[in-house]
Amino acid sequence: MSLQGAPIDELLMQVVELPQFIGKHFFFLIDEFENFTDAQQVVMNTLIKHCGQNHSFKIGVKELVA
């Protein structure tokens, strides 16, 4: 687990213990990823790679045509 992903993992581990969220999976929807700065993209890539068991990411990126 990455240190960057630890707060998300900790939060969702507590949330899924609530009765209304037992057995649920969470998605973070990120749109226009191409508009993030290089540093922001690095952070997001790290979060995606070290995603926990209770959540995942869906990324929207425009196709760049040359």
C-alpha positions as a Markdown table, in Angstrom:
| # | Residue | x | y | z |
|---|---|---|---|---|
| 1 | Met | 0.0 | 0.0 | 0.0 |
| 2 | Ser | 1.3 | 3.4 | -0.9 |
| 3 | Leu | 1.3 | 6.2 | 1.7 |
| 4 | Gln | -0.7 | 8.3 | -0.8 |
| 5 | Gly | -3.4 | 5.7 | -0.9 |
| 6 | Ala | -3.5 | 5.0 | 2.8 |
| 7 | Pro | -6.1 | 7.7 | 3.7 |
| 8 | Ile | -8.5 | 6.5 | 1.0 |
| 9 | Asp | -8.1 | 2.9 | 2.1 |
| 10 | Glu | -8.6 | 3.8 | 5.8 |
| 11 | Leu | -11.7 | 5.9 | 5.0 |
| 12 | Leu | -13.3 | 3.2 | 2.9 |
| 13 | Met | -12.5 | 0.4 | 5.3 |
| 14 | Gln | -14.5 | 2.3 | 7.9 |
| 15 | Val | -17.3 | 3.2 | 5.5 |
| 16 | Val | -17.9 | -0.4 | 4.4 |
| 17 | Glu | -18.5 | -1.4 | 8.0 |
| 18 | Leu | -21.6 | 0.8 | 8.0 |
| 19 | Pro | -24.8 | -1.3 | 7.5 |
| 20 | Gln | -25.9 | 0.5 | 4.3 |
| 21 | Phe | -22.5 | 0.0 | 2.7 |
| 22 | Ile | -21.7 | -3.7 | 3.5 |
| 23 | Gly | -20.6 | -5.5 | 0.4 |
| 24 | Lys | -20.5 | -2.3 | -1.7 |
| 25 | His | -17.6 | -1.3 | -4.1 |
| 26 | Phe | -16.8 | 2.4 | -4.6 |
| 27 | Phe | -15.7 | 4.0 | -7.8 |
| 28 | Phe | -13.8 | 7.3 | -8.2 |
| 29 | Leu | -14.7 | 8.9 | -11.5 |
| 30 | Ile | -11.9 | 11.1 | -12.9 |
| 31 | Asp | -12.7 | 13.0 | -16.1 |
| 32 | Glu | -10.5 | 15.0 | -18.4 |
| 33 | Phe | -7.3 | 13.3 | -17.1 |
| 34 | Glu | -5.3 | 14.9 | -19.9 |
| 35 | Asn | -5.9 | 18.3 | -18.3 |
| 36 | Phe | -4.1 | 17.3 | -15.1 |
| 37 | Thr | -0.6 | 18.6 | -14.7 |
| 38 | Asp | 2.3 | 16.1 | -15.0 |
| 39 | Ala | 2.6 | 16.1 | -11.2 |
| 40 | Gln | -1.1 | 15.5 | -10.7 |
| 41 | Gln | -1.0 | 12.6 | -13.2 |
| 42 | Val | 1.9 | 11.0 | -11.3 |
| 43 | Val | -0.1 | 11.1 | -8.1 |
| 44 | Met | -3.3 | 9.7 | -9.8 |
| 45 | Asn | -1.3 | 6.9 | -11.4 |
| 46 | Thr | 0.1 | 6.0 | -8.0 |
| 47 | Leu | -3.4 | 5.9 | -6.5 |
| 48 | Ile | -4.7 | 3.8 | -9.4 |
| 49 | Lys | -1.8 | 1.3 | -9.1 |
| 50 | His | -2.2 | 0.9 | -5.4 |
| 51 | Cys | -6.0 | 0.8 | -5.4 |
| 52 | Gly | -7.6 | -0.9 | -2.4 |
| 53 | Gln | -10.0 | -3.8 | -2.3 |
| 54 | Asn | -13.1 | -1.6 | -1.7 |
| 55 | His | -12.6 | 0.9 | -4.5 |
| 56 | Ser | -11.3 | 1.5 | -8.0 |
| 57 | Phe | -10.9 | 4.3 | -10.5 |
| 58 | Lys | -12.6 | 5.1 | -13.8 |
| 59 | Ile | -10.6 | 7.5 | -15.9 |
| 60 | Gly | -12.0 | 9.6 | -18.8 |
| 61 | Val | -9.4 | 10.8 | -21.3 |
| 62 | Lys | -9.9 | 12.5 | -24.7 |
| 63 | Glu | -8.4 | 10.8 | -27.6 |
| 64 | Leu | -5.7 | 13.1 | -29.1 |
| 65 | Val | -5.6 | 12.8 | -32.8 |
| 66 | Ala | -2.5 | 14.2 | -34.6 |
